[in-house]
Amino acid sequence: MTNASSLERRLRSELTGDVLFDGFSRGRYATDASFYQIMPAGVVVPKTMDEALRALAIARDEGLKVTPRGGGTSQCGQTVNDGLVIDLSKHLNRILSLDVEGRTCVVEPGVVLDDLNRQLRKHGLWFPVDVSTASRATIGGMAGNNSCGGRSLRYGTMRDNTLSMEASLADGTLSRFGEVSRDLSDLEAGDSTRALFRDMLDLGTREADEIAARFPKVQRRVGGYNLDALVPRNAPNNMAHLLVGSEGTLAFTTKVELKLWPVIRNKALGVCHFGSFYEAMDAAQHLVKLKPIAVELVDRTMIALGRDIAMFAPVISAAIKGDPDAVLVVEFAEEDQSDNLVRLKQLSELMADLGFGWHNETRKWGGVVEITEPALQSGIADFRAAGLNVMMSMKQEGKPVSFVEDCAVPLPHLADYTARLNEVFAKHGTSGTMYAHASEGCLHVRPVLNLKLEKDVKAMRAIAEEAFALVREYKGSHSGEHGDGLVRSEFHEAMFGERLVADFREVKQRFDPGGVLNPGKIIDAPRMDDRSLFRFKPHYRVGELKTKLDWSAYPGAGGGFQGAVEMCNNNGACRKLEGGVMCPSYRATRNEKDVTRGRANTLRLAISGQLGPDALSSDEMMETLKLCVSCKACRHECPTGVDMAKMKIEVLAARAASRGLTLRDRLVGYLPRYAGLASRFAPLANLRNGSPLLRKLFERFAGISARRALPAFRSDVFVPPAESLGPETGREIVLFTDTFNRIYERENVDAALRVLTAGGYRVHLPKPVSGSRPLCCGRTFLSAGLVDEAKVELDRLVSAFAPYATRGVPIVGLEPSCLLTLRDELASLRKDKDAKAVGAHALTFEEFLVREAEAGRLQLPLGMVADKAVVHGHCHQKSFGACKPVEQVLRLIPGLEVETIESSCCGMAGAFGYGADTYDASIEMAELSLLPAVRKADRNTLVVADGTSCRHQIHDGTKREALHVARVLAMSLDRANSSPISPAAKETSHG
């Protein structure tokens, strides 16, 4: 590490970007989406391209190798190495120029595909290499892998859409790689790369026959170097196409010029069902004759797993008929929608001509489900794009492993190839999952293996050798989309022959004689089954852990905590920057430390002893989790179900047990215990807000930001006027009056009671079975890691609510985080029937009202209150699919237009936004979309937010008052009672 120490000193003195050499940071960059793990010497996150090139030069001087990195989603280990990692994704992500008329743009390599397309869409253009990881894949990484995407049948691969590249050679020479004539007459005599280009073109001339004989004749060939770009028949030759697919081993990319296409305006999908997987594969060669832009496979396993994932279950229910062994999603996208509908009709006719029918026996059972609704089309696309993570959601030691992931064979051989491949899997005691690009003969194939076991590692090796032999027999490519990396590079000689591999080595030597740039990829690779390079190395062990929550759905130590942590496969869905909620802290900082993947990697390294003793409760671990707002978005949006909010509770509990509590932890955690006393002395308790001195003292000693006003205690807290309210014969419900609304905003409780009793409901407000202290869900205790105290509170709550829940009475709550604790954490603390009954009958205020309205039982006379309302959904509402009911309830109000703000976490997140060390991040999260949207809203527009924290953040950031839905409904009741009810309102009053 002497060189690394010198390297770190030089980098820190000459760069302004992040220079990360601590073990925790290096560990977060030691993995990608493959099964490999190599600890880098250090990481640089440059702020400018000049800094990136300076880092390259310093590393070269210090004798260290350099690996460029984008989203870190490589399937084959391309972005891991033991030298210096340069992360281009945080800062080097601009569009440098755009020619709308010429349909080209120049971008920095760190720009994410989805972000690029969001900006291009304003001009009616897009970059169509639509990889499934588009929300986090960078253009530089896509160029490095020669990515393809689901629609390459029409649009081609990354290579086909790359016009030129600018890059630095390892020695610092900056060059433009683009089209050149064979005689190089279009280059200036003094061009520093003229000699290099001459040597490459001469190699192409010399090896043209060998290239023609040995390179696979399939579009999905991304293995080795693209020597076919150098042969005379391709003149003029594009030298950028030699860099595409080179996995960062030849040059360090600084700019990429892309070919753009008009956006797809109309689409139609035909979901072709098959009772036999073999028949589906055999049909693919016929379906492509209708000229779709994609034919994507979804197999039985993926369908079954998707049905168990909340965000995909409705899509599968709508698109899948019966119990198919496989479906092929055929996509048409002609300019005229009528043409697409004609193709759909032709697709049904073709399926019938091939002998498929809904009433046939299994082998020929099938037909077409037509999908023309855009929302459902998008849902299907999202499901297919999440295929990898869906497959990885198996909660067991064995997982589908990527190593024969994307072999490509000619379509006429696809059915036989997959059948024989399944035989290979069975021979070695496993089975595989298959999905993706049937139109290209390139399926994502993953046998289920446990790479912690030596026998399974040996099976992987044998399967690889036999599978690649099959591919060669069918004259296909052993690397059809995801590149070579550490997985496939060693097999190049068998695929291409000794002579072409020598040519690959010659290219590498000519570009990078010192072996600085990402060595070990494409040439001179280690064995793919070298376990010393694995994430789960031979000595990988997790000692027994004492955990507080129930993790029994997973395998491993800590009652399954190990297995839950290891569910993260590093595919990086948490790095998306728009859509959904996950991951709000990453969206604000763009740091790997602050994304769910980074936290999960750190936890895995910590519990397996790779970060030193007591790493789980260390200061570094707390720093890793500091910006996790426990929004629970990952619980819902991570297709492998990584629940970082729940994992954070375990870490906080371990920290509290070993280090004790801070004053801030005590103030936050014990709030429900002292809130009653504080309310009696409200003026005294609120002195801090009006005193700059007290604010500063609170910041110094309690870590509460002086820039925030704390919620004001009030003396008129909510006290139930009776145990039950409303008509004695009304339908029963229990109203859970949480600490926050009871103490700080009783108007919400009062409004909810008015609405519910006006609706004819008998509202119960149960008292604790013992003691006088009001009931609480324990949420604040969980946020401080005080799990035992939280369980005490939940036990009291269950005792009071269970008698109602066991006879089917709904338990309705106003504060999403509190009510949804009964559906989430309660189940991790108690498994008895009373707790299950309480969780099963817990509903948010809006969920209950929507259910009643749909059943025709809701009778509320509602009047007009405003023309428009903008709604911000609480993170936990989003995580549990409880946002739509908010919109539905508000739409019961006559004349009210409802618009939901597309926002991630508000940034307040309970006590998070009050922290002196987290205040800035809190505001950054809010400013991403929420606060600008509220400021943009007309002053007459209602701002609606159910979360206590959300309302406070909106007020602090915009000086606008946000209302709970209950208050909006109460206002509507008042309006109806004070003015004649319109016909529309009368109709609403009957649900």
N, C-alpha and C positions, 0 to 999 in steps of 0.2 A: 504493500500500500504506500510505499515511499513515493512512487510516481503519482499516485492518486492524491497524496497530501500536497505535493508540489502543484499538481493540476488544480486542486481546489483553491489554493492561495492565488494562483494566477487568474483563475476565472473570476474570483471575487473582486480582485483589484481592477479587472479590465471590463467587466460586464455589469449592467444595471439590472438584468433579469434575474430570476431565481436561480440560485446555485445550491443544489440539495445533495449533501453527502452524508447525512445521518442515516442510521440503519432503517428507521421507520420509512423515510422517504424512498430510499433505494429499494426497499421491499415492495413498495407500491408499484414500482416500475419493473419488477423482476419477472412479471408474468404478462401474458396477453391472453387471447381467447383460446390458445392451444393448451396442451397439458404440460408444457414446459415451464421451468422457472430457473432463471439465471440472474444472480445478483449483480447489478451493474456497479462499477466503481463510483459513479456519481451521475447526477442528472442536471441538465441545464434547461431552463425555460426562457429562451431569449426574447427580448422585447422587439428587436429589429432583425432583419435578415443580415445586416452587417455584424450584429452580435453573434448570430448563429455561425457565420463563417469565421468569425474570430475564435469562437469556441472550437471549431473544427481545426483551425490552425494550431491552437494551443495544445489540443489533445494530440495532434500529429507530432508536435515538438516533444511532447512528454512520452511518446511511445505508446499511447493508448488508442485503441480502436474506437470508432464512432458509429452509433446506430441512430438514424433519424426515426422519429416516431410521430404519428398522428393520433388517431383515436385509440390505438392499442388494441384493435379488434382482430388481429391476424389469427387465422385458424392453425397456422403451421409453424409458429414460433419465429416469424420474420423479425419481430420488433424486440427481441430479448438478446442480450449479449453482456459480456462482463467488462465492457469498456465504458465510454461515456454515452449516455442517452441524451439526445437533443429533442425536446418536445416542442413541436412547431404549432400545436393546436390552440394554445391560449392566445397568442398575440399575432401570429403570422397567418392571418385568415381573411385578408382583404381581397375584394375584386379590384384589380389594378386598372383595368380598362374594359369597355364593353362596346362592341360594334353591333348595334341592333340590326341594321340593314344587312350587314355582311354575315350575321349570325355567328359571331365569334366573341370570346372574351379571354382575358389574361388574368390569372388568379395566383395568389400565393398558395403554397402547398398545404397550409394548415386550414384552409376553408373547408367547412363541413358541407357535404353534398346537399342536405336539406336546406341549409342556410343559403347556399348559392342559388338553389332553385326558387326559394321564396323571393329572392331579389330579382331573379330573371323573369318570374311569372308576371310581374308588373308590365313587362314588355312583350308578353305573349310567347316567351321562349322557355326552354328548359334544357338541362343536360341529362340525357336519357339513360345513362349507365346506372340504372336504378337498383343498386344493391340493397339487400334487405337491411343492412346496417346504415342506411342513408342518414339517420338522425345523428350519427356520430362518426361515420367514415369520412376521412379527409381526402381531398383530391390528390394530395401527394401520396398518401397510402394506397389509394386506388390505382394510381399510375404505377406505383411500385409493384403491385400484385397483378397488373393488367386485369382489373376487375371487369365483370361482365354484366351482372344484373339479370332480372327476370325477362326483360324484353329485348335481349340481344338478337333474337330471331329477326327483328326488324332493324334495330339500331346499331348492332355490332357491339364490340367490346371497347374497353378503354383505349386500346391501341387505335381502333378505327376512328375514334373521336378526339384524338390528341394531334394537334397540328404542329406544335413545336414545344420545346422546353428550354429554359435557361438553367444552367447548373454549374456548380464548381467541381472540378476534379479534386482528388485528394490532395494534390500539391498546391491548391489554391487557384488554379487557372479557371477563370470564368469564361463560359462559352455558351453559344446558342446552338441548340440541336434542332434542326428542321430539315426541310427538303433541300437536297443538293443534287447537282448533276453528276454523272459518273466521272467526268474529267475535272470536277471541282472548279470549273471556270467561273462559277458564280460566287466563289469565296475570294477575298482579297489575299494577295500573295503573303502578306504578313500575318494572316490569321493564325493564332497560336494552336488551333486544333486541326489545321489543314493536314498535317502529317498523320495525326490520329485517324481522321476520316479516311485518308488515303489507305492506310493500313487495313481499316475495317472493310472498305469496298474491295480491296484486293483479296481479303479473306473470303468475301462473298462470292467473288468470281471463281476463286480456287475451289471452293467447297459447294458450288451450286448443285452439282449432280448428287452429292451426298445428302445435302439438305433436302432435295426433292425426293430422294429415296427413303429417308429415315424420318422426316418430320410427319406426324400424323395428319391425315387429311380431314380434320374436323375443325369447326370454328372454335370450339372450346379447347384450345391448346394454349396453355400459359406456362408450360414447363420449360426450363432452361432459358438461355438467351435467345432473343428473336433474330437469329441469324438470317432467317428468310427475308428480313427487311433489307439485307445487304446485297442480295443477288441481282444480277443485271436485269432480269425480266421485270423487276419492280421499279426500274428507273422512271422518273427521278426518285432517288432513295431518300426516305425520311429518317434521319439519324436519331430523331426523338423516339422512334419505334424500337430502337435498340435499348434505350433507357427504360421504356415502358416494360414492366415485368422483371426488371433487374433487381428488385427488392433492396434498393439502397446500396448495392455492392459496387456500382460503377461510378456514380457521381452523386453529389448532394444537390437536390433540386431546389431552385430558388423561385422559378416562375413556370406556370403551365398555361399554354394557349389551347383553348378548347373549341371544338366545333359544337354549335348549338342547334336545336331543332324547335319547330313550333310546338307549343303545348298541345297535349291531347284534349280535345274539346268534348268528344262524345265517346262513350264506351258501352259495350254490352258484354256480359259474361254468360257463358254456358257452363254450368257445373255438370260435367259428364260423370255419371255414377256407374260403378262396375262391381259386380259380385265377386270378380276374380282379379287379383293383382296382376297376374300374368296377362290376362286379356286387356287390362288397362295399358300395360306397357306395349303390347302388340298394336293397340289402336293408335298410339301416338303418331306413328309414321303416316297414318291416313288422315288424322285430324289436321296436321300441319298443311295439308293440301288446300285447305280453305283460307290459307294466308292469314291466320291470326297473328297478333303481335306477341303472344305468349301462350304456352300450354304448361301449366304448373301442376305437379303431382302433390296430393295430400293423402297419406296412407292411413290405414285403420288406427295405428298407434297414435298418430298426431291428432286425429279426430277425437279419440277417446280422452287423451290428455287435455285437449282444448275444452271439452265439455266440463272439465273440473276446474277451469280457470274462469273466474267471474267475468272478466272483461271480454271473453270470447264465447262464452256459452250461448248468449242470444244470437250471435252470428251463425254459429253452427246449427242451432235450432231452425233458423230461417232458411239456410242454404242446403242443408243435408237432408235427404229423404231416405228413410229406412236405415239399413245397417250395411253400408257399402264396405267392400274390402279396400277400395281406393276410389278417389275421385280425381278427375283431370279438370282443372279450371281453365277454360279456353276463353281468351280475351280478344275481342275485336275492337278496333279503335280507328275506324274510318272517319273522315271529316263529316260526312252526312250520316246522321243517326239511322236513317232509313236503310242505308247499306249495311249497317251493323245488324239491324233486325232481320234483314234478308239472310245474312250469314248465320244468325242464330237458327233460323228456320232450316237452312241447309245443314247445319250441324245436327239437328234432330233427325233429319232425313238420312244423313250419313250414318249416324248411330244405328238407325233402323236397318239400313243397307248392310251394316256389319253384323247384323243379327241380334242386336240388343233390344230388350223390351222389359217393361216393369213387371210383367207376369211370367217371365221366363224362369227356368231353373238357374241355379247359382252361377254357373260358368258364363251364361249369356244374359244374366239379370242386369238391368240398368236402363239408363235413359238420361235425359237432360233436364235440369232445373234452370230456367232462364232468369237472369238477374239483370234488371234494367234500372232499379232504384239506386241512385248515386251513393246514398248513405250505406246501403248494404254492400255495394261494390267496394267502398272504402274499408268497411269492416272486414271483408274477405281478404283484401290486400294487406291489411294490418296483421291479420292472422297468419297469412302465408309468410309475411316478412318476419314474423316472430317465430318461425318454424324451428330454428335452432334452439332458442330458449325454451320453447314449448317442449321439445324433445328432452331438454336437460332438466325438466321439472320433476323427473322421477325422484321420489324420496327414498332412495336406497343407495347402498354403497356403489353398486355398479351404475354407470352412466353411459349413454351413447358417446362413443369416442371418435374424434375426427382424425383419420389417417388415410382412409380410402374414400375420403369425404366427397370428392367431386371428380372422380374419373369420368371421362366422356367417351362414349362409343357411338358409331353410326346408328341412326334410328332403327334400321331393319334388324339390328342385333340386340336392341335394348331389352326385349322380353327374355330372350335366352340368357343374356348377360346377367340380368337381375335374378333369374331363377337359379343359375349356377352359383351366383354369389351367395344366395341364401343357403345353398348346399354347403358352401365353404364355411359359412358361419356355423351351421349346425354341426359340421364335422368337428369344430373346435369348441363345441359346447355353449354356443351363444346364439342370439338372434339379432337382427338389425332393424333399424328404422330407416325409411326412405322417403324423401320428399323433394320438391323443387322442380328443376328445369327439364321436364320430359320432352319439351319441344326441341331441345338441343342434345338429347341423349346424355345429359349431365345431371345425375341425381345426387342429392346429399345423402350419403349412405353412412350410417354409423352403427357398428356392432356395439352391443352393451357389454362393457368390461369394467372391472375394478382394478385400476392401475396401481393400487397399493399392494396387489398380490403378484408375486413373481410368475405364477402360472398364467395369469391373465396377460402379463407383459409378453410372455413367450407366445401365447395365443395371438396377440396383436401382431407380432413379427411374422408368424406363419401366415396369418390372414393377409397381411400386406403383400407378402411374396406371391401368394397364390392369386390374389385379386389382380395384382399388376400383370401377372402372366396372362390372365384372362383378357385384360385390356389389350395387351400386345397381340394376342391371338385375333381379336376383333379389329385390329389396326386402329385402336383408339388412343387417347391421351391419358396418362396416369395423373395428370394435373390439368383440370378443366376449368378452374375458376379461382381457387384460393391460393395458388402459387406453390412454391417448393419448400422454402424455409428449412427447418430442421427435420421435417417429416419425410419429404420425398426426394431431397437433393441426392441422397446416396444411391438412389435407384436410377439415376440418369443414364448410366452406362448401359444398363439392360434395355432402357427405352430407346436411346438415341444411338448407341454404339460407341465404341472406344474412340473412334476418330472425332466425332462431333463433341464428345466431352473434352477431348484435348483442345478443340477449338474454343469451347467455353472457357477453358483455363487460359488460353492465349488472350482472349478478350479481356478477362479480368486482369491479367498481368499487364496488358498494354494500358488499361485505364488506371489501374491502382496497384502499381508495382510493390508498394509497401504493405499492402493488405490492410489498409486503415479502415476502409468502409465496409462495415457489417460483414466481416468474414464468417465463414462456415455456412453460408447460404449459396445454393446453386452449384458451387464447386467446393471440393475439400471439406465436405460436411462430415460431422460425426455420425455414428450409427443412430438411426431414429429411435432405437430402443435402449439408448444409454440412460440408465435410470438416474445417474448422477445429475442429469439435466432436467429431470422430471419435477413437477410441482410436488408430487408425493415421492420423495426419494426413498431409497431402501431403509434409511434410519428414521423416516417420518413417524412420529408418535405424538399423541395428545394424552397427557396424563389425566387422571380423574379430576373432574371439576365439581365443585359444590355450587349448584345452580338453584335459583329461587323459583323459576317459572317452569311450566310443563313443556318439554321439548320432545315428548315421546313419539311424535310423528316421524322423527328422524333417527338415524342410527348414530352410534359413536358416543364418545365420552360426554360427561355432563348431562346424562339422561337424554342425549340426542342433540345437545347444543352444538357439538362438533359438526354433526351432519348438517344442521341448519346453516352454520357459517359456511361450510364447504359447498353449499348449493350454488354459491356465486361462481359462475363459469367465466367471468371477465368479459362477457360479450358487450358490455357497455351500454345497454339500453338506458341506464340511468344518466348517461351523458347528453341526452336529448335536450335541446334548448327551447323548444316550444311544444305545445300540446300536452295535456295532462298536467301533473304537478311535479313528478319526479325529475330531477332532484333539485329542490329550490336553492340549497346552498351552493351547489355546483354552478347553477345558472348565474349566481351572483359573483362567484370568485373565479370560476373556470379552473380551479385547482384539483388535481387528482386526489389530494388529501380529503377534499370536501365532497366527493361523490360517493354514492353507496358502494360502488365497486372498490374504491380505495379503502373505505372503512372495513369492508368485508375481508379484503386481503390482509389488512393490518390485524384484524381479529384472528384470522387463520394463522398468521405468522406468530402472533403472541401466544395463542393457546398451545401451539406446537413447539414452543421454546426457542423459536428462531430469532426472537428479539430480546433475549435475555430473561433472567428471572423476574417474576412479578410484573411482567410487561402488561398484563391485563388491567392492573390497577395503577399503572404508572402515569406520570405527568404527560408523557408523550401520547399515551392512549387517550387521555382526556383531551389533549389538543386535537387529536384525530377526530374525536366525536363532538368537539365544542360547537361546531356549526350545524350539527344534525338537529333539526327542529322537531323531530319525532312526528312528522306530518303523516306518516303511515302510507305515503304514496307508493313507496317501494312494495309494501305489502300487497297493493292492488295492481300496480303497473309493471312490476318486475315479473316477467313470465315464469321465472324459477322460484318466485315467492320469497325472496330475501326480505325479511322483516327487520330492518335496522332499528326501528323504534323499539321493538321488543328486545332486540339484542342490546341496545343501549341501556335498558333497564338493568340487565344482568351486569353490565360493566359498572354502572353507577352503584349497584348493590355491592359488588366486589370492592369498589373504591371506598364506599362508606364503611365497610367491614374492616378494611385495612388501614384507612387514613382518617376515619371519622368524618364529621360533617363541618362544612363551612357555615358561617353565620347566614349567608344567603340561602344555603340549602335548608337551614332551619326555618327561616322566615317564609320561604316558599312552601316547603313540605308541610309544615304544621299550621298553615293558614286556617284550615277548617276548625282547628282546635281553639285558636285564639280569636277568630273572627267575631264571635259573639261578644267577647269582652271588649274588643276594640270598638265595636259599634256602640257600646254604652258610653265610651269616652271618645266619640267620633271627632270632635274638634281637636282634642289633644293628639289623637292618632293621625290626623291629617296635617299637623303642623309642618311636617317635612316638605310638603308640596309648595308651601308659600315661603319657605326660607332657603335662600341660596346657600347659607352656611350648612344647614341640615342636609341639604341635597349633596353638598360636597362630602360631608361626614359619612353619609350613607354610601356614597360611591367608594370612599376609601376603605371603610370597615365592612361593608356588606356587599360591595361589588355591584351596587345598583346605580345605573347611570344617572348622573345629575341632570341629563338632558331630557329625562322622562318624568312626567307627573305620574305618580302611582294612582291606581283607582281609589277614589275617595270613599272611605267608610261613611255610613249614614246611620242615624239613630233609629230611623223608621224601617228597620229590616222587615222582611216578610215573615209574619207569624201566621200559621194556618188559623182561620177564624173558627174552623170546626174540622172534625175528621173527615167529613164528607159534605160535598156541596152539590147543588143541582137537584133536578127532579128525582124523587125516590124511586120512581119506576123507570128512570132512564138507563140506557146501556152503561155498564160500569167501565171506568178506567181508573188507573192510578196515575197521578201526576207527580213526577219526580222533581222536587224543587231543589236544584243543585246549589252549592255554596255560593257560586259567583252571582247568579241571578237573585238569590235570596238576600245576599248581603249588599251587593252593589247596585243592582238594577231590578228592583222588585217590580217596576212597571211591566216588565216582560211576564212575570208570574201573574200579576193582576190581569193583564190583557189575555193571557192564555186561559185563565179561569173564566173570564167573561165570555170568550169565544166558545169554550167547551160547554159551559152551562147554557149558553144561548142556543147551542146545538142540541140541547136536550140530554146531555150526558150526566151521569152520576159520577162526580169526580171525588176519588178518595185521596186523602193526604195522610198516609199512615204515619203514626208515631213510632219511634224506636221501641223495640220490645222491652229494652231496659235502658235506663238513663234518660236524661232530658236533652242531651246534645243532638241537634238535627242530623239527619242521615246524610251520608257522603259516599261518593264512589271510590275515594282513595286516589284520585288522579294526581293530586299535588304530591302525595307521598311517593308515588311511582316515579314522578319526574325528578325526585331527589335520591332515588335508589332505595327508599325505605319500604321495601316490599312487605315486610312483616306488618308494618303499621297500616299499609294499604289493605292488607288482608283483614285486619281487624275491622276497618271501616266497611269493607265489602261483606264481611260476615254479618255485621249489624244490619246492613241494607237487605241482604238476602232474607234474614230472619223476618224483617218487616214486610217484604214484598212477596215472598214465596207463597203465603196463603192465598194471595190473589192470583199469582201467575199459575199455580197448579190447577186453578179452576178456569184458566183461559182468559183472565182479565188483562188487557193490554197495559203495559207500563210505558208511559209517555214522558219524554224528556225534552227540555228546551235547549240545553247546552250540548252541542254535538259531542264534544270530547268526553263529557261526563256520561251521557246516555250510552254512547257506543263503547265505553269501558265495560258495560254489562254484556256486550256482544263479543268482546275481544279479550281483554286481560282477565276478566272474571273466569273465563274458561281455562286460562293458564294457571289459575290458582285453586280452583275447585272443580271437581268432576262429578259431584253428587247431583241427584235429580232436582233438588231445589234450585241449585245454581243454574243448571241447564234450563229449567223452566223460566227463571227470571231472564236469562239471556235470550231465550226463544221468543219471549213476549215483549222485549224491549223495542220500542219504536220511537223515532224522532217525531216531534209534533206534526211535521208535514207528512211523514209516512202514514201516520194514523189517519189524518184527515183525508188523504188521497184514497186510502183503502175504504174509508167510509163513503166517500163520494162515489167511487166505482161500484160500491155495493148498493148505491141508491139510498143510503141512510143519512147523508149529511144534509141538514136543513138549516141553512144560515141565510138570513136576509142581509144581503150585502149591497152597499152603495158605492158609487164611484168616488175614488180618493185622489187619483192623479192620472195623467195620460200615460206615464211611463215609469217603470222601475228598473234599475240595474241591480243585478244580484251578484254578490261574491260568495262563492261556496266555501265553507270551512273544509280544511284538508281532510278531516276525518269523514265528513259527509261524502267527499269525493272517493275516498278509499273504500267506503261501504256502499257506494252506489246510491247515496241518499240525497243527491243534488237535484235530480229530475223532479222528485216530489215537491221541492221548493217552488220550482217554476209552475208546476201543475196547480198548486194551491193558489198562488198569486194570480193565475189566469182565471180563477173563479170570480175574481173581482171585476165587475163590469167596466169595460173600456180601458183596462190596464194593459199596456204593451209591456212585455217582460223580456229583458235582455240579460243574459248571463255573461259576465265579464270573463274572458278567457285569461285566467290568471293561475299562477302557481300559488305557493304559500304566501300569505299576507306578510310574513316575516316576524310577526309578534310571537306566535307560538307559545302561549302561556307566559312563562317568566323569561323566555329567551330574549324578547325585545327590550326587556328592562335591564339586561346585563350591561355593565360598563364595557366589558370586552366583546360583547356581541351586538351592541346597539348599531354600529355602522353597517354590519352585515344585514341586520334586520331591515334597515331603511333601504339598502340596496335591493333586497328581495322585493320589497313593496314597490319600489320605483320601476321594476322591470315591466309591470303591466297594470297592477291594481290601482295605484295612486294616479297615474296618468289618466286612466279610464274614468275614475271618479271626478277628477278635475274637469275632464271634458264634458261630463254630464251637465245638462241644463239644471239651473237651481230649482226648478219645479219638479225635477225628476227625483223620485224616491231612491234612496240608496239602501239596499237590504243586505244584511249579513247576520246570520244566526249566531256566529261565534263571538263570545265576549272579547277575546283578544283581537279578533278581526275588526270589531267596531271601534276599539280603542286605537288601533293602528290607523284606521281610516280617519278618525278624528284628529289624531296627532299630525298626520301627514297632509290633510286637506282642509281641516276645520269644518268638515261636513259631518252631520249626525247620521249614522247608519242605524237602521231599525231592524229589530227582530220581526220575523214574519207574524208572530202573534200580535204585535202592536199594529202592524199594517191591517190585519184582519179586524182588530178591535176598532180601528179608525173607520173601516168600511162598514162595520155594524152601526157605529154612531151616525155615519152619513145616511145609511138606509133608514134609521129611526127618525132622523130629523128632516127628511124630505120624502116626497112621494116615490114609491118604488117603481122603477121603469119595468116594462115587460121583460127586458133582458135580465134585470136583477131578480124579478120574480122567478124566472126560469132557473137562474143560478141558485136561488134559495132552496130548490128541490134537488140540488146536486147535479 
